[in-house]
Amino acid sequence: MKLYSLRHSRRVMHHVFALYKRKWKKLSPSELDALENDLERLDKAIMKSDRNSANELAQKLETFARDHFKKTLFDHFFEFAAALAFALVVATIIRQTWFEPYKIPTGSMRPTIKEGDYMVVSKTDFGINIPMKPDHFYFDPDRVLRTGIITFTVEDLDVPFPDTTYFGIFPSKKRYVKRLMAKPGDILYFYGGKIYGIDKDGRDLTELRNSPHLKKIDHIPFISFEGNTTAEKSKNRHIISTTTFHQMNHPIANLTVWKNGKVEGKLLNDSITSYGDLWGFKNYATARLLTKKQVTDLTDFDVEHLEDGLLYLELRHSPSLPTSSPILRQSKSGDVPHAMLKTHTTIIPLQQRHLDAIKNNFYTSRFVIKNGHATQYNANNPKFSTFSPTFTNVPDGCYEFYYGTGYSVGFGGIVKPLTPDHPLYDNAPNAIQKIFNTGMDMLTFYEPSELYPNIFPSRYAYFRDGDLYLMGAAVINKGDTTLETFLQRENDRKVNEKGYSPFCDYGPPLKDDGMIDEAFIKAFGIEMPEKMYLALGDNHAQSGDSREFGFVPEKNLRGAPLIMVWPPGDRLGTPNQPHYPWFTVSRITIWSIAIFIGIVCYIIYRTRIRKPHFKKLSH
């Protein structure tokens, strides 16, 4: 039999001594005397570093314990429960205040963080968190960096299914990962996929539009023009409904529809006269691709008065409160109809060069193809439905697009570029239309149809410096004859169609000298309330973020990603964000506490092994 080390013999002595203290009454006088004698001898052998004697006595005591101190089912359960409870409490405190491993479930932060990624989050970047509570023992707002990635809990936020647990036991709230784009007092305005803003002192927040960490990452000021809507019945029998539109989870406009056709709309921001002026809404359009037949069947446009195109880009833009004949949409409950905003639509005929530009800049979420049908990636189980698009010639697998490059996703989220002849690279207009229109959700629900005329996929169009952008890239450049013809047509419509707002490049909120237009920003921007932060996903087309659930309270901030640990590739290591300082009050404090506890435990351990342990009980 293998010779026990002194450390192992000491563990045996501690174990048997603990049993002796609890169960000595079960022993006969002779058995008790023999046990106490062997424990005392083992203690002395260990103190003398006599390994051979300690080994012999430790094995003898193990045999004695098996024969006389047999564990009951309760003993096994108690030991396991006590050890598990201690481990869970310690692990929870560490994960709440020091660091925590995360596995990312969704693609809301693509391409910075993708579905299934593993990372370690530091909980000491901004302050010292109170465990299991949305608050801090200490918090330094100066450590919260704009354009940095943050983690926060969803207490008091309007998110679906907010509850979760730690280790399946301790009740808790879900943790989100987003990018911090504004701090208390900041005022922001959106143009060209970028954010322009000033801080509470009027200083230009140039980092929001020039940060190297936001390359190829654009931001849209809304998820949908209507946002979240609520409709209420009125006690007035002459009123059909009153609809309230919410953006950033705050009411921004009311719309009352009377039975006689009268409409009363009111913006709740007195300084703004048009819904489209809200922090840059008019600079953006939702987009989808139509065939020539779909233009004829589903729109009011006469294709005979448009240039021929392989496909046609339909843009829904310029939201406003209707003044007559509102569109009413039945609510989910079926009792109170919601009024919809008035929007304009326009059409741009696309040529092969434009389709090539769209294809070369495709981005999607991660999606799964099985038996010729596609659905958005789900870590638990792919959910196919009647709205799943068909890709009959594509092999089964998991795929994604970014920057126009397609990838197959293998074990553990490891990606591999598709070969140039892969069927997902099909150049046919209908293939490009399918991937564009089914959107990030991979649903035919978003494809043009008479049933859903105003349902557009999460594809957005906007101008930047004269170029027209889709999916974060210029697909029709300034000077392109197609774009020039379109802009002229928009200008003609403004003149000839009463109330028409053209979709054009209104330009960034800068003065002629290139300086930020502070007065414009204050008049039309959105201001962050005290102790509130704006959190946006890098993947604006598939992110539930502040645009939906509102500003994040300061007390909810918990930390920031420290390092990406999986999958291997160019994203491994430090995340794409500004550098959070290593030496902060909170980090030094937590590390000091951890080191202090470690030193104390070590001292106690060393003290115990250098002193006799056994002490005979008085019987």
QUISUL-V34108 format. One record per run of one state. SS is the DSSP state (H for helix, E for strand, L for the rest). FROM is the first residue (numbers start at 1). LEN is the number of residues. Records with the same first field share a line. If there is no record, write none. Layout:
SS=FROM-LEN  FROM-LEN
This chain:
L=1-5  27-2  48-3  69-4  98-1  104-14  123-4  130-6  140-1  144-5  154-9  167-3  174-1  183-4  192-2  199-5  205-2  211-1  215-12  233-6  248-2  259-3  268-7  291-1  299-4  306-5  321-3  325-3  330-8  340-2  351-1  360-7  371-2  377-13  391-6  403-2  410-1  414-1  418-5  426-3  439-5  447-13  465-2  471-2  477-4  497-13  511-5  517-1  525-1  528-4  537-3  543-3  550-2  567-6  574-11  611-9
H=6-21  29-19  51-18  73-25  141-3  207-4  212-3  275-9  292-7  303-3  352-8  411-3  423-3  429-10  444-3  481-16  518-7  540-3  546-4  554-3  585-26
E=99-5  118-5  127-3  136-4  149-5  163-4  170-4  175-8  187-5  194-5  204-1  227-6  239-9  250-9  262-6  284-7  311-10  324-1  328-2  338-2  342-9  367-4  373-4  390-1  397-6  405-5  415-3  460-5  467-4  473-4  510-1  516-1  526-2  532-5  552-2  557-10  573-1
